[in-house]
């Protein structure tokens, strides 16, 4: 080595020896701030001058050990690389506890039929996809419990769902992209049950970004009363994992926890994967269950209600969102215990958030999961003569504010504005060309009427005033 190069090498070594410790100290300070914030958010650590001192008996060291124990890491109380790697992962915004666990006091809903409402939508996804994934996430929990969920489009609901960023007026602000993805509150009044999703995340229906279905399913566990689990494969584990649609979402730890609160379901769902999506197949322990895809399927009544289509058959009801491929089947009594089975007709009045249901010469009005007082009432109170003993089908035309009642091959219209029923009936085929004879059910979707006649379904275009398609009765189901 030439001697004239020595001063330069010595100078370079000196520069490096000074720069490296500075960068190291800066990195250590950043790591300390990161773990401090994490312990404050999720383990109840409260910083003061003494507790921030890194000693074996300091509060910060004890909280770090608590965190390491929860996640199954080596319990050292030292901020090692494994601990640092974990705190930088995306996760639920609520604190951690050990075990399958419930919230303090074990809050739970005192009813089995819960309502939910989506207050706003993320621009990352189509609203129909959000509706589908939220419904599917709720179905994860209804599949193993007696709980059932009804969507509302207005007013209060048990579970209010919203997308927001940063400070959103609930004292638990979001932290921007990464970090906390969402949080939800335990059952109760006001914000109880509500679920908030961080709009600064990129919400997806794939394994990239933050999969809304997976995150929502976790948060709804909180909405129903579950806290966090330390089981890494449990849905209620606080750290977000890339959603693998080939793996069943619920771990036995999740099932044990939710059934501890609400008991087991009378039905069993099996999640299967096809080439494009996860679909829910249902096996109900009742030999009388109608075969959804059988060639002889008929319906007693069909109506829209709160954005879904409700199909009535004997003692069962199918709930089907038009944008969702699958359908959920329940006993009518699980929603409205006092309603009769084998109803004759039903229709929705959306602006009043009500559904009217008929059987024999009586009718009932329900609002959500509540049967309104004063019912049943007799058909003649609507203006029918007392010799009318049964309505075959009915639907409400919101544009005309008229209700159409179908009896045998005739129909009557009821004008809501004048609150009177027409004195004369008309033949169905005269007003709805191509619809002949008695019908079993009818409902309106967009600008079409769907008439059910035995095993057939006819699509009627209200603009063109003609039948446009002949369909099978079960065309709304994934058969």
NORJO-V86059 format. One record per pair of residues at least 12 apart in sequence whose ideal C-beta (glycine too) atoms are under 6 Angstrom apart, sorted by the first residue. I is the first residue (numbers start at 1). J is the second residue. Records with the same first field share a line. If there is no record, write none. Layout:
BEGIN
I: J / J
END
This chain:
BEGIN
31: 84
34: 87
35: 79 / 87
38: 87
39: 63
42: 95 / 96
43: 63 / 66 / 67
45: 63
61: 77
64: 77
65: 77
70: 96 / 98 / 230
71: 86
89: 239
90: 178 / 181 / 240
91: 238 / 239 / 240
92: 238
93: 180 / 183
94: 183
96: 228 / 238
97: 227 / 228
98: 230
100: 229 / 253 / 256 / 257
101: 227
102: 225 / 227
103: 186 / 227
107: 186 / 187 / 188 / 225
108: 187 / 225 / 261
109: 187
112: 146 / 147
113: 148 / 335 / 369
114: 149 / 158
115: 150 / 152 / 157 / 158 / 368
116: 149 / 151 / 157 / 159
117: 152 / 157 / 160
118: 161
119: 160 / 162
120: 162 / 163
122: 163 / 203
124: 202 / 203
125: 203
128: 323
129: 205
131: 321 / 323
132: 323 / 324
133: 212 / 213
134: 216
135: 321 / 324
136: 213
137: 213 / 216 / 217 / 220
138: 220
140: 217 / 249
141: 224
143: 269
144: 255 / 265
145: 258 / 262 / 265
146: 265
147: 262
148: 330 / 334
151: 306 / 307
152: 306
153: 306 / 307
158: 193
159: 193 / 223
160: 194
161: 195
162: 196
163: 197 / 199
164: 196 / 199
165: 199 / 200
174: 198
176: 200
177: 200
181: 198 / 201 / 210 / 215 / 240
182: 197 / 215 / 219
183: 196
184: 219 / 222 / 223
186: 225
187: 225
193: 223
195: 219 / 223
207: 242 / 243
211: 243
214: 243
217: 235
218: 235
221: 236
225: 261
226: 257
229: 253
231: 253
233: 251
234: 251 / 253 / 254
235: 249 / 250 / 254
236: 254
245: 273 / 278
246: 273
248: 271
267: 284
268: 283
269: 282
279: 326
280: 326
282: 329
290: 313
292: 474 / 477
293: 474 / 479
297: 473 / 474
298: 454
299: 311 / 313 / 441 / 452
300: 312 / 313 / 342 / 343
301: 343 / 345 / 346 / 441
302: 441 / 443
303: 346 / 347 / 348 / 443
304: 348 / 443
305: 348 / 355
308: 321
312: 343
314: 341 / 342
315: 331 / 332 / 341
316: 329
317: 330 / 332
320: 476
325: 478
327: 477
335: 369
336: 366 / 371
338: 371
340: 359
343: 357 / 359
344: 358 / 359 / 390 / 391
345: 358 / 391 / 393 / 394
347: 394 / 395 / 396
349: 396
353: 367
354: 367
358: 391
361: 378 / 379 / 389
362: 376
364: 376
383: 421
391: 405
392: 406 / 407
393: 406 / 439 / 441 / 442
395: 442 / 443 / 444
401: 416 / 417
402: 415
406: 439
408: 438
409: 428 / 437
410: 425
411: 428
412: 425
432: 460
433: 466
434: 467
435: 451
439: 451 / 453
440: 452
447: 462
448: 461
455: 473
457: 471 / 473
END
